[in-house]
Amino acid sequence: MSHFPASVVTTWRKPFLGETIHRDGSVSLVVNPRLDEDRSVTVLRTAADSHTAIAVLPDVVERLESTGLFRSGPITEARVREALVAGGITLHGADNLYYLPATLRAGVTSERDREGVRLLSPADTEAFEEFESRATEQDLDDAQVGIDDWAAFGAFGPDGRLSSAGSMYPWGEGAVFADIGVLTLAEARGQGQGRAVVRAMMRHALSRGLEPQYRCQLDNVASVALAAASGLALFGTWEVPTPEDDPAEDDRR
């Protein structure tokens, strides 16, 4: 993980500070009373070492204990996951976490925005709404792009219409990351427009002291490919419990 900025590594260490219940080469289980309630279970599998770190609130430990996790057999990732389910805790689908390697930062910041790519403003609302009308509901749900987010960028074609758009916002309290979402219309894919929008957003975030963060579901092949094309590297996968009030909620705030 050394090729990632120190702020990325430090930020992701924080949830796993606490009392270590178990640790071996493949999995660790930690009790951290400072976790947020909506992240009462936080699971991070780091790509560099394939280690799965699991942090839980104290009351979750009690649920795990009630399932017999600590009384029979070795503690493994599979057994912890089974105990979570038995304790009534369902984890949301995992997200890939991508960040810009420190070695590629200068290349991004020195690059100019591609022609037709720029920061969007309220004056672009009509163009953005027209763009949304041409996208599928599934794509809109997956990308979670909004013109009223902290910052939004778009790629305009020769006809003056948006063909790709992305937005981002500071992620969490004391934000270190700017969380990025991007959507390219189906007919405009494969032309590098999504990549150009992502790299423009990365420059914007870096210029304001935030590290770009790109998240996508593991099975979103197009998003995984876009992350790689944009110069982002996989840090790991992240899971938290499914929100009880809205299973579709994606932890945007």
C-alpha positions as CSV (number, residue, x, y, z in Angstrom):
1,M,0.0,0.0,0.0
2,S,3.1,2.2,0.1
3,H,2.3,3.7,-3.4
4,F,-0.9,5.3,-2.1
5,P,-0.8,8.7,-0.4
6,A,-0.1,8.5,3.3
7,S,-3.5,10.2,4.0
8,V,-5.3,7.3,2.3
9,V,-3.5,4.6,4.4
10,T,-3.9,6.6,7.7
11,T,-7.6,7.2,7.1
12,W,-8.3,3.6,6.5
13,R,-6.4,2.5,9.6
14,K,-8.6,4.5,11.9
15,P,-11.7,2.2,11.9
16,F,-9.5,-0.7,12.9
17,L,-8.0,0.9,16.0
18,G,-9.2,-0.8,19.2
19,E,-9.0,-4.0,21.1
20,T,-7.8,-6.9,18.9
21,I,-9.8,-10.0,19.5
22,H,-8.1,-12.1,16.8
23,R,-5.5,-11.6,14.2
24,D,-3.7,-13.9,11.8
25,G,-2.3,-13.6,8.3
26,S,-5.7,-13.6,6.6
27,V,-8.2,-12.0,9.0
28,S,-8.3,-9.7,12.0
29,L,-11.2,-8.8,14.3
30,V,-11.2,-5.6,16.3
31,V,-13.6,-4.0,18.7
32,N,-13.8,-0.2,18.1
33,P,-16.3,1.7,20.3
34,R,-15.8,4.8,18.1
35,L,-17.4,3.4,15.0
36,D,-20.5,5.2,13.7
37,E,-23.7,3.3,14.3
38,D,-24.3,3.0,10.6
39,R,-20.9,1.4,10.3
40,S,-21.3,-0.9,13.3
41,V,-19.5,-3.5,11.3
42,T,-16.7,-2.3,8.9
43,V,-14.9,-4.7,6.7
44,L,-11.9,-3.8,4.6
45,R,-10.1,-6.3,2.4
46,T,-6.8,-4.7,1.2
47,A,-5.7,-5.6,-2.3
48,A,-2.0,-5.5,-1.5
49,D,-2.0,-8.4,1.0
50,S,-5.5,-9.9,0.7
51,H,-6.0,-9.3,4.4
52,T,-9.5,-8.9,5.7
53,A,-9.9,-6.5,8.6
54,I,-13.2,-6.5,10.5
55,A,-14.1,-3.8,13.1
56,V,-17.2,-4.0,15.2
57,L,-19.0,-2.0,17.9
58,P,-19.1,-3.6,21.4
59,D,-22.7,-4.6,21.1
60,V,-21.9,-6.5,17.9
61,V,-19.3,-8.5,19.8
62,E,-22.1,-9.6,22.2
63,R,-24.2,-10.7,19.2
64,L,-21.2,-12.6,17.8
65,E,-20.6,-14.2,21.2
66,S,-24.2,-15.4,21.4
67,T,-23.8,-17.3,18.2
68,G,-20.9,-19.3,19.7
69,L,-18.2,-17.8,17.4
70,F,-15.7,-17.7,20.2
71,R,-16.4,-21.1,21.7
72,S,-16.0,-23.5,18.9
73,G,-13.3,-23.7,16.2
74,P,-10.8,-21.2,14.9
75,I,-11.9,-17.7,14.0
76,T,-12.0,-17.4,10.2
77,E,-13.5,-14.8,7.9
78,A,-16.2,-17.2,6.8
79,R,-17.2,-18.0,10.4
80,V,-17.3,-14.3,11.3
81,R,-19.6,-13.7,8.3
82,E,-21.8,-16.6,9.3
83,A,-22.0,-15.3,12.9
84,L,-23.0,-11.8,11.7
85,V,-25.9,-13.3,9.7
86,A,-26.9,-15.4,12.6
87,G,-26.8,-12.3,14.8
88,G,-29.2,-10.5,12.4
89,I,-26.6,-8.3,10.7
90,T,-26.7,-8.1,6.9
91,L,-23.7,-6.5,5.1
92,H,-24.4,-4.4,2.0
93,G,-22.7,-5.3,-1.2
94,A,-19.0,-4.6,-1.2
95,D,-17.5,-1.6,-3.0
96,N,-14.2,-1.4,-4.7
97,L,-12.1,1.5,-3.4
98,Y,-9.8,3.2,-5.8
99,Y,-7.3,6.0,-5.2
100,L,-4.7,7.8,-7.2
101,P,-1.2,6.5,-6.6
102,A,1.2,9.1,-5.3
103,T,3.5,8.5,-8.2
104,L,0.9,9.5,-10.7
105,R,-0.3,12.6,-9.0
106,A,2.0,15.0,-10.9
107,G,0.9,13.6,-14.2
108,V,-2.7,14.3,-13.4
109,T,-2.2,17.8,-12.0
110,S,-0.1,18.9,-14.9
111,E,-2.6,17.7,-17.5
112,R,-5.1,20.1,-19.1
113,D,-8.8,19.3,-19.3
114,R,-9.8,17.7,-22.6
115,E,-11.6,20.0,-25.0
116,G,-15.3,20.0,-24.2
117,V,-14.8,19.0,-20.5
118,R,-15.5,21.7,-17.9
119,L,-16.9,22.4,-14.5
120,L,-20.7,22.6,-14.5
121,S,-22.7,25.4,-13.0
122,P,-26.4,26.1,-12.4
123,A,-26.5,27.5,-15.9
124,D,-26.0,24.0,-17.2
125,T,-29.1,22.6,-15.4
126,E,-31.2,22.2,-18.6
127,A,-28.3,20.4,-20.4
128,F,-27.8,18.1,-17.4
129,E,-31.5,17.3,-17.2
130,E,-31.5,16.5,-20.9
131,F,-28.5,14.3,-20.3
132,E,-30.3,12.4,-17.5
133,S,-33.3,11.9,-19.8
134,R,-31.1,9.9,-22.2
135,A,-29.6,7.6,-19.5
136,T,-31.2,4.5,-18.1
137,E,-32.6,4.4,-14.5
138,Q,-30.0,1.7,-13.6
139,D,-27.1,3.8,-14.8
140,L,-28.4,6.8,-12.9
141,D,-28.8,4.8,-9.8
142,D,-25.3,3.3,-10.1
143,A,-23.5,6.6,-10.9
144,Q,-25.3,8.8,-8.4
145,V,-24.3,12.0,-10.3
146,G,-25.9,15.3,-9.4
147,I,-25.3,18.8,-10.7
148,D,-25.9,20.2,-7.3
149,D,-23.2,18.2,-5.6
150,W,-20.0,19.8,-4.2
151,A,-18.6,19.9,-7.8
152,A,-19.8,18.5,-11.1
153,F,-18.0,18.2,-14.4
154,G,-19.3,17.3,-17.9
155,A,-18.0,16.5,-21.4
156,F,-19.9,18.3,-24.1
157,G,-19.9,16.9,-27.7
158,P,-19.7,19.0,-30.9
159,D,-23.5,19.3,-30.8
160,G,-23.4,21.0,-27.5
161,R,-25.0,18.2,-25.6
162,L,-23.6,16.4,-22.5
163,S,-22.4,12.9,-23.2
164,S,-20.6,12.2,-19.9
165,A,-21.0,13.8,-16.5
166,G,-19.5,13.3,-13.1
167,S,-19.9,14.8,-9.6
168,M,-18.2,14.5,-6.2
169,Y,-18.5,15.6,-2.6
170,P,-16.3,15.6,0.5
171,W,-16.8,12.1,2.1
172,G,-17.6,12.0,5.8
173,E,-16.7,14.2,8.7
174,G,-13.3,15.9,8.6
175,A,-13.2,14.8,5.0
176,V,-10.0,13.6,3.5
177,F,-11.6,12.2,0.3
178,A,-13.7,13.6,-2.5
179,D,-16.0,10.8,-3.5
180,I,-16.5,10.6,-7.3
181,G,-19.4,9.3,-9.4
182,V,-19.5,9.4,-13.2
183,L,-21.9,8.4,-16.0
184,T,-21.2,8.2,-19.7
185,L,-24.1,7.6,-22.0
186,A,-24.1,4.2,-23.8
187,E,-23.6,5.7,-27.2
188,A,-20.6,7.8,-26.1
189,R,-18.7,5.0,-24.4
190,G,-15.3,3.9,-25.6
191,Q,-14.3,7.4,-26.6
192,G,-12.3,8.4,-23.5
193,Q,-14.9,10.9,-22.3
194,G,-15.5,9.2,-19.0
195,R,-11.8,9.1,-18.4
196,A,-11.4,12.8,-19.2
197,V,-14.2,13.7,-16.8
198,V,-12.7,11.6,-14.0
199,R,-9.3,13.1,-14.4
200,A,-10.7,16.6,-14.5
201,M,-12.5,15.9,-11.2
202,M,-9.3,14.4,-9.7
203,R,-7.4,17.7,-10.5
204,H,-10.2,19.7,-9.0
205,A,-10.2,17.6,-5.8
206,L,-6.4,17.7,-5.5
207,S,-6.3,21.5,-6.0
208,R,-8.6,21.8,-2.9
209,G,-6.6,19.5,-0.7
210,L,-8.8,16.3,-1.1
211,E,-7.8,12.9,-2.3
212,P,-10.0,11.6,-5.1
213,Q,-11.9,8.5,-4.1
214,Y,-13.7,6.3,-6.7
215,R,-16.1,3.6,-5.5
216,C,-18.0,1.0,-7.5
217,Q,-19.6,-2.4,-7.0
218,L,-17.4,-5.4,-7.7
219,D,-19.5,-6.6,-10.6
220,N,-19.7,-3.2,-12.4
221,V,-17.3,-4.1,-15.2
222,A,-17.5,-0.8,-17.0
223,S,-16.7,1.2,-13.8
224,V,-13.8,-1.1,-13.0
225,A,-12.4,-0.5,-16.5
226,L,-12.9,3.2,-16.2
227,A,-11.0,3.3,-12.9
228,A,-8.0,1.6,-14.5
229,A,-8.1,3.8,-17.6
230,S,-8.2,6.9,-15.4
231,G,-5.0,5.9,-13.6
232,L,-6.6,4.9,-10.3
233,A,-5.4,1.8,-8.4
234,L,-7.4,-0.6,-6.3
235,F,-6.9,-0.1,-2.6
236,G,-9.3,-2.7,-1.4
237,T,-13.0,-3.6,-0.9
238,W,-15.2,-2.2,1.7
239,E,-18.4,-3.4,3.4
240,V,-20.8,-2.0,6.0
241,P,-24.3,-3.1,7.1
242,T,-27.3,-2.6,4.9
243,P,-29.2,0.4,6.2
244,E,-32.4,-0.8,7.9
245,D,-34.5,2.1,6.7
246,D,-33.4,2.0,3.0
247,P,-31.7,-1.1,1.6
248,A,-30.8,0.8,-1.5
249,E,-29.0,3.6,0.3
250,D,-25.3,3.8,-0.9
251,D,-23.6,5.7,1.9
252,R,-23.3,8.9,-0.1
253,R,-23.2,11.1,2.9
